[in-house]
Amino acid sequence: MALETSEEQGNIISRRSLLDILLVIGGGIWGLGMAGSGAIYLWPARSAGPGESVITLGSLDSIAPGEAKMTQSRGLPILVIRLSDEKFKAFSAICTHLGCVVQWDAGRKVIACPCHAAEFSAEGQVVSGPPPGPLKEYQVMVIGEEIRIKVG
């Protein structure tokens, strides 16, 4: 069995040193992955081009008078209410208080927020509760037999 010189021993990486190096490299890769994920989550979304300005909800028959239908545009919920045969209203379905999703209460003819018992009129105005302002309204167009909402 040959004895190694001290110069040869200095060039050999011990098992412990190798594990330390691999642990540092692995931790660095994990840290970069976590930082990258956090940056993607926190970085503001960029528009990939012109956004949709008009969305089609469906046919006139898709909502009965006095009823409502939920749709979305750019990931945000929109509440469309058919108040009568010819009158439609569309609002952002995000409560202006804390951002909860509101719903149409057809029995009471109000838009209700389930989080803090806030209520909005069929015109989107605050009736009760803590919201600081009315719901954002969108223009509704009936073209032929289709219901369209202008969101841009």
N, CA and C of each residue as an Amber inpcrd file, in Angstrom:
protein
   456
   0.8360000  -1.1640000   0.0000000   0.0000000   0.0000000   0.0000000
   0.8880000   1.2370000   0.0000000   0.6740000   2.0930000  -0.9610000
   1.5140000   3.2730000  -1.0990000   0.9780000   4.3990000  -0.2250000
   1.8840000   5.1090000   0.3420000   1.5090000   6.2590000   1.1500000
   1.4030000   7.4890000   0.2630000   0.3860000   8.2830000   0.5070000
   0.2090000   9.5010000  -0.2720000   0.9910000  10.6210000   0.3770000
   1.5260000  11.4560000  -0.4520000   2.2660000  12.5920000   0.0820000
   1.2880000  13.6770000   0.4830000   1.7450000  14.6200000   1.2480000
   0.8680000  15.6900000   1.6940000   0.4010000  16.5390000   0.5130000
   1.1990000  16.6300000  -0.5630000   0.8070000  17.3900000  -1.7490000
  -0.3570000  16.6930000  -2.4410000  -0.3280000  15.3710000  -2.5380000
  -1.4170000  14.6180000  -3.1590000  -2.6720000  14.6890000  -2.3050000
  -2.5290000  14.6840000  -0.9850000  -3.6820000  14.7600000  -0.1040000
  -4.3820000  16.1090000  -0.2190000  -3.6690000  17.1740000  -0.5190000
  -4.2510000  18.5050000  -0.6580000  -5.1430000  18.6110000  -1.8910000
  -4.9170000  17.8040000  -2.9140000  -5.6940000  17.8520000  -4.1450000
  -6.9300000  16.9700000  -4.0810000  -7.0240000  16.1100000  -3.1030000
  -8.1700000  15.2150000  -2.9870000  -9.2530000  15.9050000  -2.1670000
 -10.4910000  15.8980000  -2.6890000 -11.6180000  16.4930000  -1.9730000
 -12.2060000  15.4280000  -1.0610000 -12.3760000  15.7670000   0.1810000
 -12.9450000  14.8000000   1.1170000 -14.4430000  14.6650000   0.8650000
 -15.0020000  13.6030000   1.3540000 -16.4380000  13.3620000   1.2070000
 -17.2340000  14.4900000   1.8540000 -16.8120000  14.9500000   2.9950000
 -17.5050000  16.0380000   3.7040000 -17.4580000  17.3350000   2.8950000
 -16.2960000  17.6460000   2.3070000 -16.1690000  18.8580000   1.4970000
 -17.0700000  18.7710000   0.2660000 -17.1250000  17.5990000  -0.3600000
 -17.9740000  17.4100000  -1.5350000 -19.4460000  17.6060000  -1.1610000
 -19.8690000  17.0460000  -0.0360000 -21.2530000  17.2240000   0.4060000
 -21.5480000  18.6910000   0.7240000 -20.5930000  19.3850000   1.3160000
 -20.7670000  20.8140000   1.5990000 -20.9490000  21.6070000   0.3090000
 -20.1420000  21.3070000  -0.6910000 -20.2330000  22.0020000  -1.9820000
 -21.5820000  21.7200000  -2.6430000 -21.9960000  20.4520000  -2.6500000
 -23.2840000  20.0880000  -3.2550000 -24.4430000  20.7360000  -2.5140000
 -24.3330000  20.8360000  -1.1900000 -25.3790000  21.4830000  -0.4030000
 -25.4730000  22.9670000  -0.7310000 -24.3600000  23.6410000  -0.8890000
 -24.3510000  25.0580000  -1.2450000 -24.9390000  25.2590000  -2.6480000
 -24.5450000  24.4190000  -3.5960000 -25.0660000  24.5230000  -4.9690000
 -26.5670000  24.2630000  -4.9820000 -27.0100000  23.2150000  -4.3040000
 -28.4440000  22.8980000  -4.2430000 -29.2410000  24.0100000  -3.5740000
 -28.7230000  24.5630000  -2.4790000 -29.3900000  25.6690000  -1.8060000
 -29.4720000  26.9060000  -2.6890000 -28.4170000  27.1470000  -3.4500000
 -28.4150000  28.2840000  -4.3680000 -29.4570000  28.1230000  -5.4580000
 -29.5480000  26.9240000  -6.0330000 -30.5550000  26.6600000  -7.0690000
 -31.9580000  26.7990000  -6.4850000 -32.1740000  26.2570000  -5.2960000
 -33.4900000  26.3710000  -4.6420000 -33.8190000  27.8400000  -4.3760000
 -32.8540000  28.6010000  -3.8570000 -33.0620000  30.0160000  -3.5640000
 -33.3950000  30.8190000  -4.8180000 -32.7000000  30.5420000  -5.9260000
 -32.9990000  31.2300000  -7.1780000 -34.3970000  30.8820000  -7.6790000
 -34.7820000  29.6190000  -7.5140000 -36.1380000  29.2110000  -7.9190000
 -37.2030000  29.9150000  -7.1070000 -36.9970000  30.0140000  -5.8010000
 -37.9610000  30.7010000  -4.9380000 -38.0020000  32.1960000  -5.2480000
 -36.8330000  32.7990000  -5.4330000 -36.7840000  34.2340000  -5.7400000
 -37.4410000  34.5090000  -7.0940000 -37.1960000  33.6460000  -8.0710000
 -37.8100000  33.8160000  -9.3890000 -39.3180000  33.6960000  -9.3260000
 -39.8100000  32.7220000  -8.5720000 -41.2570000  32.5590000  -8.4220000
 -41.8720000  33.7650000  -7.7310000 -41.2330000  34.2560000  -6.7040000
 -41.7300000  35.4390000  -6.0010000 -41.7190000  36.6680000  -6.8940000
 -40.6730000  36.8240000  -7.6950000 -40.5930000  37.9790000  -8.5920000
 -41.6930000  37.9220000  -9.6480000 -41.9620000  36.7450000 -10.1880000
 -43.0260000  36.6000000 -11.1830000 -44.3710000  36.9220000 -10.5620000
 -44.5960000  36.4990000  -9.3220000 -45.8610000  36.7690000  -8.6350000
 -46.0370000  38.2610000  -8.3600000 -44.9730000  38.9330000  -7.9400000
 -45.0670000  40.3330000  -7.5490000 -44.9280000  41.3110000  -8.7160000
 -44.3040000  40.8920000  -9.8140000 -44.0890000  41.7800000 -10.9470000
 -45.4180000  42.0770000 -11.6260000 -45.6940000  43.3250000 -11.9640000
 -46.9750000  43.6460000 -12.6100000 -47.0900000  42.9810000 -13.9700000
 -48.3010000  42.5560000 -14.2820000 -48.5430000  41.9120000 -15.5700000
 -48.4070000  42.9400000 -16.6740000 -47.8540000  42.5020000 -17.7810000
 -47.7240000  43.3800000 -18.9340000 -48.7260000  42.9660000 -19.9800000
 -49.2170000  43.9280000 -20.6770000 -50.1620000  43.6430000 -21.7460000
 -49.4060000  43.0430000 -22.9170000 -49.9760000  41.9990000 -23.4890000
 -49.3520000  41.3580000 -24.6360000 -49.8800000  41.9410000 -25.9340000
 -50.5510000  43.0430000 -25.8710000 -51.1260000  43.6580000 -27.0590000
 -52.4240000  44.3180000 -26.6810000 -53.1670000  44.7310000 -27.6820000
 -54.4350000  45.3830000 -27.3630000 -55.3820000  44.4150000 -26.6820000
 -55.9830000  44.8540000 -25.5950000 -56.9250000  44.0110000 -24.8670000
 -58.2720000  43.9920000 -25.5580000 -59.0520000  43.0220000 -25.1670000
 -60.3860000  42.9590000 -25.7510000 -61.1970000  44.1530000 -25.2840000
 -61.9460000  44.7420000 -26.1730000 -62.7290000  45.8990000 -25.7860000
 -64.2080000  45.5520000 -25.7100000 -64.6240000  44.5140000 -26.4050000
 -66.0180000  44.0770000 -26.3610000 -66.0320000  42.5610000 -26.2190000
 -66.7950000  42.0760000 -25.2310000 -66.9440000  40.6360000 -25.0790000
 -68.4070000  40.2710000 -25.3390000 -68.5980000  39.0950000 -25.8720000
 -69.9500000  38.6080000 -26.1410000 -70.3790000  37.7220000 -24.9930000
 -71.5260000  38.0480000 -24.4030000 -72.0470000  37.2750000 -23.2820000
 -72.8460000  36.0730000 -23.7640000 -73.6150000  36.2560000 -24.8160000
 -74.4510000  35.1820000 -25.3490000 -75.7020000  35.7640000 -25.9750000
 -76.6670000  34.9090000 -26.1860000 -77.9110000  35.3490000 -26.8100000
 -78.8330000  35.9870000 -25.7770000 -79.8360000  36.6870000 -26.2620000
 -80.8220000  37.3050000 -25.3780000 -81.5110000  36.2710000 -24.4930000
 -81.6940000  35.0710000 -25.0110000 -82.3640000  34.0110000 -24.2590000
 -81.5050000  33.4530000 -23.1240000 -80.2110000  33.8190000 -23.0770000
 -79.3310000  33.2490000 -22.0420000 -79.5800000  33.8490000 -20.6560000
 -80.2680000  35.0000000 -20.5840000 -80.6210000  35.6060000 -19.2930000
 -82.0970000  35.9820000 -19.3220000 -82.8460000  35.4590000 -18.3660000
 -84.2700000  35.8130000 -18.2530000 -84.3990000  37.1650000 -17.5650000
 -85.4580000  37.9310000 -17.8470000 -85.6690000  39.1940000 -17.1440000
 -85.6960000  38.9710000 -15.6210000 -84.9890000  39.8360000 -14.8920000
 -84.8990000  39.7160000 -13.4390000 -83.7570000  38.8340000 -12.9730000
 -83.0620000  38.1920000 -13.8870000 -81.9580000  37.2930000 -13.5460000
 -80.6180000  37.9260000 -13.9200000 -79.5490000  37.2680000 -13.5330000
 -78.2020000  37.7620000 -13.8140000 -77.3060000  36.6240000 -14.2630000
 -76.2090000  36.9940000 -14.8710000 -75.2360000  36.0130000 -15.3330000
 -73.8450000  36.5720000 -15.0620000 -72.9460000  35.7070000 -14.6390000
 -71.5760000  36.1060000 -14.3500000 -70.7020000  35.7200000 -15.5510000
 -69.8060000  36.6130000 -15.9360000 -68.8220000  36.3380000 -16.9750000
 -67.5090000  36.9260000 -16.5040000 -66.4980000  36.9180000 -17.3510000
 -65.2390000  37.5320000 -16.9530000 -64.5250000  38.1120000 -18.1530000
 -63.6860000  39.0810000 -17.8600000 -62.8400000  39.7040000 -18.8670000
 -61.5010000  39.9820000 -18.2180000 -60.4520000  39.5300000 -18.8580000
 -59.0910000  39.7010000 -18.3260000 -58.9690000  39.1360000 -16.9180000
 -59.6970000  38.0720000 -16.6540000 -59.6360000  37.4180000 -15.3510000
 -60.4580000  38.0770000 -14.2640000 -61.1730000  39.1420000 -14.5800000
 -61.9850000  39.8320000 -13.5790000 -63.4590000  39.5180000 -13.8020000
 -64.1910000  39.2250000 -12.7200000 -65.6020000  38.8660000 -12.8700000
 -66.4770000  40.0770000 -13.1960000 -67.4530000  39.8330000 -14.0740000
 -68.4230000  40.8620000 -14.4570000 -69.8120000  40.2850000 -14.2440000
 -70.6600000  41.0610000 -13.5850000 -72.0370000  40.6630000 -13.3210000
 -72.9470000  41.3990000 -14.3040000 -73.7200000  40.6320000 -15.0840000
 -74.6460000  41.2160000 -16.0530000 -76.0600000  40.9000000 -15.5870000
 -76.8650000  41.9500000 -15.4250000 -78.2300000  41.8030000 -14.9210000
 -79.2050000  42.2270000 -16.0150000 -80.2310000  41.4090000 -16.2280000
 -81.2930000  41.7860000 -17.1560000 -82.4610000  42.2810000 -16.3130000
 -82.6280000  43.5940000 -16.2590000 -83.6520000  44.1910000 -15.4110000
 -85.0430000  44.0810000 -16.0100000 -85.1340000  44.1380000 -17.3320000
 -86.4140000  43.9930000 -18.0280000 -86.1210000  43.3850000 -19.3950000
 -87.1370000  43.3100000 -20.2310000 -86.9280000  42.7310000 -21.5590000
 -85.8320000  43.4520000 -22.3320000 -85.7520000  44.7650000 -22.1660000
 -84.8210000  45.5490000 -22.9750000 -83.7250000  46.2400000 -22.1750000
 -83.7490000  46.1830000 -20.8570000 -82.7740000  46.9080000 -20.0410000
 -81.7860000  45.9420000 -19.3840000 -80.5020000  46.1690000 -19.6630000
 -79.4170000  45.3770000 -19.1080000 -78.4580000  46.2980000 -18.3640000
 -77.8250000  45.7670000 -17.3320000 -76.7750000  46.4740000 -16.6060000
 -75.6110000  45.5020000 -16.4160000 -74.3970000  46.0280000 -16.5100000
 -73.1980000  45.2090000 -16.2840000 -72.2790000  45.9660000 -15.3300000
 -71.7830000  45.2460000 -14.3290000 -70.9190000  45.8500000 -13.3130000
 -69.7300000  44.9380000 -13.0430000 -68.6560000  45.5530000 -12.5500000
 -67.5730000  44.7580000 -11.9970000 -68.1630000  44.0080000 -10.8110000
 -67.8840000  42.7200000 -10.7120000 -68.4290000  41.9280000  -9.6100000
 -67.5070000  41.9370000  -8.4000000 -66.6190000  42.9300000  -8.3310000
 -65.7030000  43.0750000  -7.2080000 -66.2190000  44.1810000  -6.2940000
 -66.5150000  43.8310000  -5.0460000 -67.0050000  44.8070000  -4.0790000
 -65.9490000  45.8920000  -3.8620000 -66.3930000  47.1260000  -3.7840000
 -65.4680000  48.2460000  -3.6110000 -64.9460000  48.3690000  -2.1800000
 -65.4200000  47.5150000  -1.2720000 -64.9450000  47.5590000   0.1100000
 -63.6550000  46.7640000   0.2550000 -63.7380000  45.4430000   0.1500000
 -62.5480000  44.6110000   0.3280000 -62.2950000  43.6480000  -0.8210000
 -62.9970000  43.8100000  -1.9270000 -62.7070000  43.0000000  -3.1030000
 -63.3810000  41.6440000  -3.1600000 -64.3970000  41.4060000  -2.3660000
 -65.1320000  40.1440000  -2.4350000 -65.9800000  40.1290000  -3.7080000
 -66.3300000  38.9500000  -4.1670000 -67.1540000  38.8280000  -5.3700000
 -68.6250000  38.9360000  -4.9760000 -69.3200000  39.8900000  -5.5950000
 -70.7280000  40.1390000  -5.2970000 -71.6210000  39.2380000  -6.1470000
 -72.8890000  39.1070000  -5.7340000 -73.8490000  38.2650000  -6.4480000
 -75.1940000  38.9690000  -6.5090000 -75.9530000  38.6580000  -7.5370000
 -77.2870000  39.2180000  -7.7150000 -78.2800000  38.4460000  -6.8670000
 -79.0420000  39.1410000  -6.0380000 -80.1210000  38.5340000  -5.2520000
 -81.4210000  38.8820000  -5.9770000 -81.9090000  37.9540000  -6.7950000
 -83.0800000  38.2100000  -7.6420000 -84.3370000  38.4440000  -6.8190000
 -84.4670000  37.7940000  -5.6720000 -85.6490000  37.9630000  -4.8280000
 -85.7790000  39.3710000  -4.2760000 -84.6600000  39.9440000  -3.8550000
 -84.6780000  41.2840000  -3.2680000 -84.2810000  42.3690000  -4.2580000
 -83.8510000  41.9680000  -5.4480000 -83.4380000  42.8950000  -6.5100000
 -82.2820000  43.7960000  -6.0730000 -81.2900000  43.1970000  -5.4020000
 -80.0890000  43.9130000  -4.9960000 -78.8580000  43.0800000  -5.3440000
 -77.7370000  43.7510000  -5.4190000 -76.4530000  43.0770000  -5.5850000
 -75.8650000  42.9640000  -4.1870000 -75.6200000  41.7500000  -3.7380000
 -75.1940000  41.5110000  -2.3550000 -73.7410000  41.0530000  -2.2940000
 -73.0390000  41.5920000  -1.3120000 -71.6730000  41.1600000  -1.0280000
 -71.7410000  40.2220000   0.1760000 -71.2450000  38.9970000   0.0490000
 -71.3360000  38.0410000   1.1410000 -70.3510000  38.2920000   2.2860000
 -69.3720000  39.1530000   2.0950000 -68.3360000  39.3200000   3.1180000
 -68.7730000  40.1780000   4.3020000 -69.3770000  41.3310000   4.0520000
 -69.7400000  42.2390000   5.1390000 -71.1660000  42.7520000   5.0070000
 -72.0270000  41.9750000   4.3780000 -73.4510000  42.2900000   4.2400000
 -73.7000000  43.6040000   3.5130000 -72.8020000  43.9710000   2.6370000
 -73.0030000  45.1800000   1.8450000 -74.0250000  44.8940000   0.7560000
 -74.7520000  45.9260000   0.3680000 -75.7270000  45.7930000  -0.7160000
 -75.5930000  46.9720000  -1.6650000 -75.7750000  46.6610000  -2.9510000
 -75.7670000  47.6620000  -3.9980000 -77.1060000  47.5850000  -4.7130000
 -77.5850000  48.7280000  -5.2200000 -78.8380000  48.7370000  -5.9750000
 -78.6000000  48.1040000  -7.3460000 -79.6780000  47.9080000  -8.0810000
 -79.5760000  47.3770000  -9.4360000 -78.8790000  48.3670000 -10.3660000
 -78.6390000  49.5830000  -9.8780000 -77.9050000  50.5980000 -10.6290000
 -76.4340000  50.6540000 -10.1940000 -76.0370000  49.7640000  -9.2550000
 -74.6550000  49.6940000  -8.7920000 -74.3050000  50.6250000  -7.6590000
 -75.2740000  51.3940000  -7.1470000 -75.0270000  52.3430000  -6.0660000
 -75.0710000  51.6410000  -4.7030000 -74.2880000  52.1310000  -3.7550000
 -74.2540000  51.5480000  -2.4080000 -75.5930000  51.8070000  -1.7220000
 -76.2190000  50.7310000  -1.2220000 -77.4760000  50.8310000  -0.4790000
 -77.1880000  50.7260000   1.0130000 -76.3220000  49.7840000   1.3890000
 -75.9730000  49.6120000   2.8010000 -74.6070000  48.9550000   2.9120000
 -74.0380000  49.0820000   4.0830000 -72.7640000  48.4400000   4.3450000
 -71.5800000  49.3820000   4.1860000 -70.3810000  48.8240000   4.2790000
 -69.1720000  49.6510000   4.3160000 -68.5420000  50.0610000   2.9760000
 -69.0280000  49.6450000   1.8000000 -68.3140000  50.0320000   0.5760000
 -68.2000000  51.5530000   0.4190000 -67.0280000  52.0330000   0.0070000
 -66.8240000  53.4720000  -0.1350000 -67.4120000  54.0720000  -1.4090000
 -67.7620000  53.2270000  -2.3660000 -68.2830000  53.7690000  -3.6210000
 -69.0630000  52.7350000  -4.3990000 -69.6680000  53.1640000  -5.5090000
 -70.4730000  52.2540000  -6.3210000 -69.6040000  51.2620000  -7.0970000
 -70.2640000  50.2570000  -7.6500000 -69.5810000  49.2920000  -8.5030000
 -69.2490000  49.9340000  -9.8430000 -68.1430000  49.5230000 -10.4340000
 -67.7670000  50.0230000 -11.7550000 -68.7620000  49.4730000 -12.7730000
 -69.3040000  50.3590000 -13.6000000 -70.3140000  49.9400000 -14.5780000
 -69.6940000  49.8310000 -15.9660000 -70.1680000  48.8500000 -16.7220000
 -69.7570000  48.6510000 -18.1070000 -70.9610000  48.8620000 -19.0150000
 -70.6920000  49.2820000 -20.2290000 -71.7580000  49.5010000 -21.2050000
 -72.2120000  48.1640000 -21.7830000 -73.5410000  47.9680000 -21.8490000
 -74.1160000  46.7580000 -22.4350000 -74.7630000  47.1350000 -23.7590000
 -74.5020000  46.3240000 -24.7740000 -75.0810000  46.5560000 -26.0950000
 -75.8050000  45.2890000 -26.5310000 -76.9770000  45.4580000 -27.1130000
 -77.6850000  44.3240000 -27.7080000 -77.6070000  44.5270000 -29.2120000
 -76.9100000  43.6130000 -29.8630000 -76.7350000  43.6820000 -31.3140000
 -77.3600000  42.4250000 -31.9010000 -78.4520000  42.6370000 -32.6140000
 -79.2060000  41.4940000 -33.1170000 -79.7860000  40.7360000 -31.9400000
 -79.4060000  39.5050000 -31.7910000 -79.8530000  38.6720000 -30.6680000
 -78.7380000  38.4210000 -29.6620000 -77.6040000  39.1430000 -29.8040000
 -76.4540000  38.9330000 -28.9270000 -76.3070000  40.0600000 -27.9050000
 -75.8790000  39.6690000 -26.7010000 -75.5830000  40.6360000 -25.6440000
 -74.0700000  40.8250000 -25.6260000 -73.6380000  42.0710000 -25.7350000
 -72.2080000  42.3760000 -25.7200000 -71.9240000  43.4090000 -24.6560000
 -70.7260000  43.3030000 -24.0690000 -70.3330000  44.2140000 -23.0020000
 -69.0370000  44.9010000 -23.4290000 -69.0480000  46.2180000 -23.3600000
 -67.8550000  46.9990000 -23.6860000 -67.0390000  47.1550000 -22.4110000
 -65.8440000  46.5720000 -22.3960000 -65.0170000  46.5860000 -21.1900000
 -63.7290000  47.3790000 -21.3700000 -63.4720000  47.8600000 -22.5530000
 -62.1970000  48.5690000 -22.7760000 -62.3890000  49.9620000 -23.2370000
